[in-house]
Structures are given as structure tokens and as C-alpha cells.
């Protein structure tokens, strides 16, 4: 399903995104090195094994980016003008290599754009869970979306 235009949303709309993703060692390694994150918990199996987690932790910014990415096809694909911000980002539980992650989105606010009559602002509450249903990341994403073309 492509993204929706501003007027197609209502506060309280909920989407359980069908697209899920199993995190691989390559995902974590590439993202962590591409972003120059030298945290041993993400890259060093021995250091991670000695930590309280006992194994490599998936990079939290990868987890966050994956959550947003899983939502795009159902929310903003083809209708986005710009993401205006991400608020209240939380990571209540760790993500490990091999976890399968799924995203749920709820619309929490809508308002007309004051500066762009052809667009409106939608606030999405995204929640990412692992295969056991444990929340691993959540945020509010504020997006400027096009209105339906005339």
C-alpha cells in the first residue's frame, strides 16, 4: 500500500505493518562501521560477551532507523514533503542479532500546515517489537505530508 495523503489520515488510525525484518550480523556491522560508531558492544564479540548482555548488541540507531523504515511504505511513501522531527525516542529493551522486528504505527495528531496550503502535519507514534512482543524502540515522528492533488 502506498503512503497516504494528509486528508486520508484520522487521529487514532493504527497500522500493524506487514513488513518485518530479522536483524543480521551484517546489518549491525555495516551500519555501525558506516557511522563510525566504535562502541565495542556492537563490534567486539569478546567485549560483548563480558558485558551484562553476554553477546553483541545491535546498534540502537540502526534499530531506530529500521523502525522508521518499516513504516514508510504504509505511511509516507510518495506523499512525504519532509520529516519535521523525531521526539521521545526510547529503547526500553536491547536488540540482538537474529531478532525479528515488527512495527506498529498510530496517528496521534493532525494539523493543517500554516505555511503550506497544499500540505498538513501528521504525528505518528511508532512502536517496534521483537519476536516475543517486547518493545525495543518507540518514537513520535512528525511528518509534513502532501494533500491530495487537485
Secondary structure, DSSP 4 states (H G I P E B T S, - for coil): -PPPPGGG--TT-EEE-S--EE--HHHHHHHHHHTT---HHHH-HHHHHTSTT-SPBPPHHHHHHHHHHHHHHHHTTTTEEEEEEEEEEE--S--BTT-EEEEEEEEEEEEE-SS-TTEEEEEEEEEEE-TTS-EEEEEEEEEEEEPPP-
